[in-house]
Amino acid sequence: MNKKFNDNLLKAMETSQEAVKVCKQAMIDANDESCRAMYSAIQKDCEKHIQMLEGEIELHKIQKKWEE
């Protein structure tokens, strides 16, 4: 079975986690509240995506579509 879809889930997870880190640092570095608000919103979206990805990975494990 082609596990490319699992690789894509892991890449999306890694990218979303990295985006959260960038946004956290960007909020520290930002020079005004509108930038902080934007980065905060992006961070929340990425955290939601991480939750969705975690759920999909768990589903793949239950369906025996996941290789550790």
C-alpha positions in Angstrom: 0.0 0.0 0.0 1.3 3.5 -0.9 2.0 5.4 2.3 2.5 8.7 0.6 -0.6 10.1 2.3 1.0 9.3 5.7 4.1 11.2 4.6 1.9 14.1 3.7 0.3 14.1 7.1 3.7 14.2 8.8 4.9 17.0 6.6 1.8 19.0 7.3 2.2 18.4 11.0 5.8 19.4 10.9 5.0 22.6 9.0 2.1 23.5 11.2 4.3 23.0 14.3 7.0 25.2 12.8 4.5 27.9 12.0 3.3 27.9 15.6 7.0 28.5 16.7 7.4 31.3 14.2 4.2 33.0 15.3 5.2 32.8 18.9 8.5 34.5 18.2 6.9 36.9 15.8 4.5 38.1 18.5 7.5 38.8 20.8 9.3 40.7 18.0 6.2 42.5 16.7 6.2 46.3 17.0 2.5 46.9 17.2 -0.7 45.3 18.4 -2.2 44.7 14.9 0.8 42.5 14.1 0.5 40.6 17.4 -3.2 40.1 16.7 -2.5 38.7 13.2 0.2 36.3 14.5 -2.0 35.2 17.3 -4.8 34.4 14.9 -2.4 32.5 12.6 -1.1 30.6 15.7 -4.6 29.6 16.7 -5.4 28.4 13.2 -2.2 26.3 13.1 -2.9 24.8 16.5 -6.4 23.8 15.2 -4.7 22.2 12.1 -2.4 20.3 14.4 -5.4 18.9 16.3 -7.0 17.9 13.0 -3.8 16.2 11.8 -3.5 14.3 15.1 -7.0 13.1 14.7 -6.4 11.9 11.2 -3.2 10.1 12.2 -5.1 8.3 15.0 -7.8 7.3 12.5 -5.1 5.9 10.2 -3.7 3.9 13.0 -7.1 2.5 13.9 -7.7 1.6 10.2 -4.3 -0.1 10.0 -3.1 2.4 7.4 -0.2 3.7 9.5 3.3 2.4 9.8 5.3 3.5 12.8 
